[in-house]
Structures are given as C-alpha cells and as structure tokens.
Amino acid sequence: MAQLDQAGKQAEGLQDQLDKTRDAASAQEREAEAAVEASGGEVVGLQQKVAALEAELEEQKAGSSAQTEEQAEAQKKIESDHVELTREWENERAELMAQLEQAGKQAEGLQ
C-alpha cells in the first residue's frame, strides 16, 4: 500500500509537471502568435514602403526618359538650325562674291 501511495504521489507530481509544461507551452505559443501578428504588420508596412519606393523610381525613370527625349529633340533642332544657317550663310557669301566679281568687272570697264 505504501508503494501505491508513493506511486500515486509520483503520478500527481508528474501530472503537475505536465500541467506546468503545457501552461508554459501555451504561453510560448501565445507569445509566438503575437510576435507573428506584430511582424506581419511590419511586413505589410515594409511591403507598402517598397511599393512606394518602386513607384517613385518608375516616376523618376519616366521623368528622366522624357527629359532625355526633350534633350534629343532640342539637339536635333540645334543641328537643323545650324545646317539651315550654314546654308543661308553660304548662299549670302556666294551672292556677295558674285556682286564683288561684278563690281570688279565694272571697275575694269571704267578704266
């Protein structure tokens, strides 16, 4: 009978230890769930920040691309204007040379 009492007490001690272990495991599980929920909120916040940064980057790329296109158009305009002005200068120079030559011939005729 003494052994049975001792076994019963041992079983009660083991049951108490089991209960304490279960309580500790439940507490750890609740803490883990709370941590997951908190980190989930952080993850969502970080995902939103990443999305905002990606959108800003795309806007900057688009702005840069538009600026590059504007610069290319301006460069084409400058080159076109240069060609036109060079052509006009050459024509005016040719006219002036012709006038000078004609004036020279007239001066020779007067002599």
Backbone bond lengths (Angstrom), bond angles and torsions (degrees), N, CA, C in turn:
res aa  C-N    CA-C-N  psi(-1)  N-CA   C-N-CA  omega(-1)  CA-C   N-CA-C  phi
1 M - - - 1.426 - - 1.525 111.61 -
2 A 1.280 116.04 -37.24 1.458 120.81 179.25 1.525 109.44 -63.37
3 Q 1.320 114.87 -37.11 1.466 117.66 179.52 1.538 110.16 -68.33
4 L 1.305 115.06 -36.26 1.462 119.58 179.33 1.524 109.99 -66.36
5 D 1.332 116.95 -41.33 1.462 120.48 177.32 1.529 110.33 -63.68
6 Q 1.333 114.43 -43.26 1.449 119.36 -179.88 1.535 110.19 -64.30
7 A 1.318 117.87 -39.98 1.458 122.17 178.29 1.518 109.90 -66.12
8 G 1.340 117.11 -38.47 1.460 121.41 178.58 1.517 110.67 -64.00
9 K 1.369 115.42 -43.92 1.455 119.42 178.92 1.539 110.58 -64.88
10 Q 1.307 114.68 -38.75 1.464 119.92 178.80 1.541 109.11 -64.21
11 A 1.328 116.34 -41.16 1.458 121.15 179.13 1.529 109.93 -64.94
12 E 1.325 117.05 -40.48 1.468 120.70 177.99 1.525 110.20 -64.22
13 G 1.322 116.96 -40.67 1.471 121.27 177.92 1.519 111.24 -63.29
14 L 1.340 114.09 -42.10 1.459 118.16 178.32 1.536 111.13 -66.58
15 Q 1.335 115.49 -37.92 1.469 120.07 178.45 1.525 109.65 -64.46
16 D 1.349 116.38 -42.27 1.466 119.95 177.74 1.535 110.64 -61.10
17 Q 1.329 115.72 -43.74 1.459 119.73 178.45 1.534 110.91 -62.68
18 L 1.331 115.40 -40.95 1.463 120.83 178.54 1.519 109.94 -63.16
19 D 1.322 117.60 -43.84 1.466 121.58 179.01 1.528 110.96 -62.25
20 K 1.337 115.56 -43.89 1.466 119.82 179.25 1.529 110.43 -63.63
21 T 1.327 116.54 -40.30 1.463 121.05 179.17 1.526 110.15 -65.18
22 R 1.345 116.04 -42.42 1.474 119.83 177.70 1.527 110.85 -63.05
23 D 1.358 115.97 -43.01 1.473 119.63 178.93 1.527 110.80 -61.95
24 A 1.338 115.76 -42.58 1.457 120.09 179.47 1.535 110.26 -64.77
25 A 1.334 116.15 -41.30 1.465 120.42 179.09 1.522 110.11 -64.58
26 S 1.326 117.45 -41.27 1.467 120.92 178.14 1.526 110.64 -63.26
27 A 1.330 116.14 -41.99 1.460 119.92 179.15 1.526 110.20 -63.45
28 Q 1.327 116.57 -43.25 1.465 120.46 178.90 1.531 110.69 -64.76
29 E 1.323 116.02 -37.62 1.462 120.07 178.30 1.525 110.55 -64.12
30 R 1.351 116.47 -42.92 1.466 120.03 178.61 1.540 110.22 -63.87
31 E 1.319 116.35 -41.40 1.461 120.35 178.57 1.531 110.48 -63.38
32 A 1.320 115.87 -41.69 1.468 120.33 179.59 1.526 110.30 -64.22
33 E 1.341 116.80 -42.78 1.459 120.09 178.67 1.522 110.73 -62.71
34 A 1.343 116.17 -42.01 1.465 119.97 178.63 1.528 110.50 -63.34
35 A 1.328 116.38 -40.28 1.472 120.46 179.00 1.521 110.74 -65.20
36 V 1.343 116.08 -40.68 1.464 120.15 179.02 1.527 109.96 -64.25
37 E 1.319 116.84 -43.39 1.465 120.14 178.75 1.519 110.49 -62.44
38 A 1.334 116.70 -44.09 1.464 120.11 -179.93 1.526 110.57 -64.58
39 S 1.324 116.40 -44.34 1.459 118.64 -179.55 1.523 110.50 -69.22
40 G 1.327 116.78 -30.05 1.467 119.90 176.02 1.516 110.40 -62.11
41 G 1.336 116.28 -41.11 1.459 120.40 176.49 1.512 111.07 -64.09
42 E 1.325 116.11 -39.95 1.458 120.54 177.74 1.524 110.44 -65.09
43 V 1.319 116.19 -40.49 1.466 120.44 179.70 1.529 109.62 -62.47
44 V 1.327 116.26 -43.68 1.466 119.43 179.56 1.524 109.73 -62.73
45 G 1.329 115.94 -43.02 1.466 119.65 178.16 1.512 111.77 -61.15
46 L 1.322 116.12 -43.27 1.468 120.42 178.96 1.525 111.13 -66.34
47 Q 1.330 116.72 -38.79 1.466 119.84 178.00 1.530 110.38 -62.94
48 Q 1.335 115.84 -38.99 1.462 119.72 178.67 1.528 110.51 -65.99
49 K 1.338 116.50 -41.16 1.462 119.92 178.21 1.525 110.57 -63.23
50 V 1.332 116.55 -42.64 1.467 120.77 179.21 1.526 109.83 -62.13
51 A 1.322 116.89 -44.24 1.468 120.54 179.76 1.526 110.50 -62.05
52 A 1.341 116.66 -41.85 1.462 120.26 179.07 1.526 110.95 -64.28
53 L 1.323 116.92 -42.02 1.468 120.59 179.02 1.527 111.18 -65.94
54 E 1.337 116.57 -39.37 1.461 119.67 178.04 1.523 110.78 -64.39
55 A 1.353 116.49 -40.21 1.460 120.38 178.52 1.526 110.47 -64.48
56 E 1.327 116.34 -41.62 1.466 120.73 178.37 1.528 110.66 -63.43
57 L 1.318 116.31 -41.12 1.462 121.00 178.28 1.529 110.38 -61.93
58 E 1.325 117.02 -43.72 1.470 120.83 179.08 1.525 110.60 -62.71
59 E 1.359 116.64 -40.28 1.463 119.88 178.27 1.527 110.27 -62.91
60 Q 1.331 115.77 -42.44 1.454 119.21 179.85 1.522 110.94 -66.13
61 K 1.333 116.77 -38.95 1.461 119.88 177.39 1.522 110.13 -62.31
62 A 1.334 115.93 -44.73 1.463 120.59 -179.68 1.524 110.28 -63.09
63 G 1.340 116.34 -43.20 1.463 120.34 177.92 1.512 111.74 -63.15
64 S 1.316 115.87 -41.51 1.459 121.02 179.16 1.524 110.07 -65.30
65 S 1.323 116.03 -41.59 1.464 120.62 179.39 1.527 110.18 -63.84
66 A 1.337 116.54 -43.43 1.461 120.27 179.07 1.525 110.15 -63.66
67 Q 1.336 115.88 -41.11 1.457 120.07 179.22 1.526 110.36 -64.25
68 T 1.322 116.69 -41.11 1.462 121.15 178.69 1.531 109.97 -63.04
69 E 1.331 116.49 -41.74 1.463 120.16 178.28 1.526 110.65 -63.72
70 E 1.345 116.17 -41.19 1.463 120.13 178.53 1.529 110.37 -63.06
71 Q 1.329 116.02 -41.55 1.459 119.93 179.34 1.528 110.44 -65.07
72 A 1.319 116.97 -39.40 1.470 120.65 178.78 1.527 110.03 -64.43
73 E 1.328 116.30 -42.76 1.469 120.26 178.03 1.526 110.70 -63.45
74 A 1.336 116.62 -42.38 1.460 120.41 179.18 1.530 110.05 -63.33
75 Q 1.327 117.01 -41.06 1.467 120.90 178.82 1.526 110.38 -63.59
76 K 1.335 117.14 -41.80 1.468 120.16 177.58 1.523 110.48 -61.56
77 K 1.330 116.38 -41.42 1.465 121.20 179.94 1.524 109.89 -63.60
78 I 1.328 116.54 -43.62 1.470 120.63 178.56 1.530 110.26 -60.67
79 E 1.320 116.23 -46.42 1.462 120.29 -179.91 1.524 111.18 -63.33
80 S 1.323 116.35 -41.79 1.462 120.81 178.97 1.535 110.44 -63.80
81 D 1.341 115.80 -44.69 1.464 120.26 178.37 1.527 110.51 -62.20
82 H 1.319 116.26 -39.45 1.475 120.67 -179.97 1.529 110.24 -63.04
83 V 1.315 115.59 -44.85 1.474 119.74 179.23 1.528 109.74 -62.18
84 E 1.314 117.11 -44.45 1.472 121.22 -179.16 1.526 111.19 -64.74
85 L 1.327 116.56 -44.64 1.467 119.64 179.69 1.530 111.18 -66.08
86 T 1.316 117.04 -37.55 1.469 120.41 177.20 1.520 110.03 -63.64
87 R 1.330 116.54 -43.27 1.463 121.28 178.62 1.532 110.14 -61.85
88 E 1.335 117.41 -44.90 1.468 121.38 179.04 1.530 110.60 -62.76
89 W 1.339 116.69 -42.90 1.467 120.81 179.57 1.526 110.31 -62.18
90 E 1.336 116.70 -44.09 1.462 120.36 -179.92 1.531 111.05 -62.90
91 N 1.343 116.48 -40.41 1.466 120.21 178.42 1.527 110.52 -64.99
92 E 1.329 115.88 -45.15 1.475 119.30 -179.72 1.529 110.38 -64.76
93 R 1.317 116.26 -39.07 1.471 120.80 178.56 1.533 109.69 -63.13
94 A 1.327 116.36 -44.09 1.468 120.57 179.68 1.528 110.13 -61.82
95 E 1.339 116.57 -42.12 1.464 120.14 178.80 1.530 111.00 -63.00
96 L 1.335 115.61 -44.30 1.451 119.62 180.00 1.529 111.36 -64.66
97 M 1.340 116.47 -39.75 1.465 120.15 177.80 1.538 109.97 -63.63
98 A 1.324 115.72 -41.05 1.470 119.61 178.77 1.521 109.95 -64.06
99 Q 1.344 117.22 -42.80 1.464 120.98 178.46 1.522 110.60 -63.25
100 L 1.338 115.84 -40.51 1.463 120.32 179.46 1.527 110.33 -64.55
101 E 1.324 115.32 -42.60 1.466 119.53 179.13 1.523 110.38 -63.66
102 Q 1.337 115.93 -41.99 1.461 120.16 -179.45 1.540 109.50 -66.60
103 A 1.340 115.83 -40.23 1.470 119.36 178.66 1.515 109.70 -64.02
104 G 1.346 116.79 -37.05 1.450 120.36 177.70 1.512 111.33 -64.76
105 K 1.311 117.92 -41.01 1.466 122.40 178.89 1.537 109.94 -65.63
106 Q 1.338 115.42 -40.09 1.473 118.84 179.19 1.523 109.70 -65.92
107 A 1.337 115.39 -38.92 1.477 118.45 -179.93 1.517 109.56 -65.33
108 E 1.328 118.02 -38.10 1.465 121.39 177.69 1.528 110.70 -65.12
109 G 1.326 116.15 -37.68 1.460 120.99 -179.61 1.525 110.91 -68.27
110 L 1.299 118.52 -29.61 1.456 122.12 179.96 1.517 111.23 -76.36
111 Q 1.255 118.58 -21.34 1.445 120.83 -176.77 1.468 111.83 -81.43
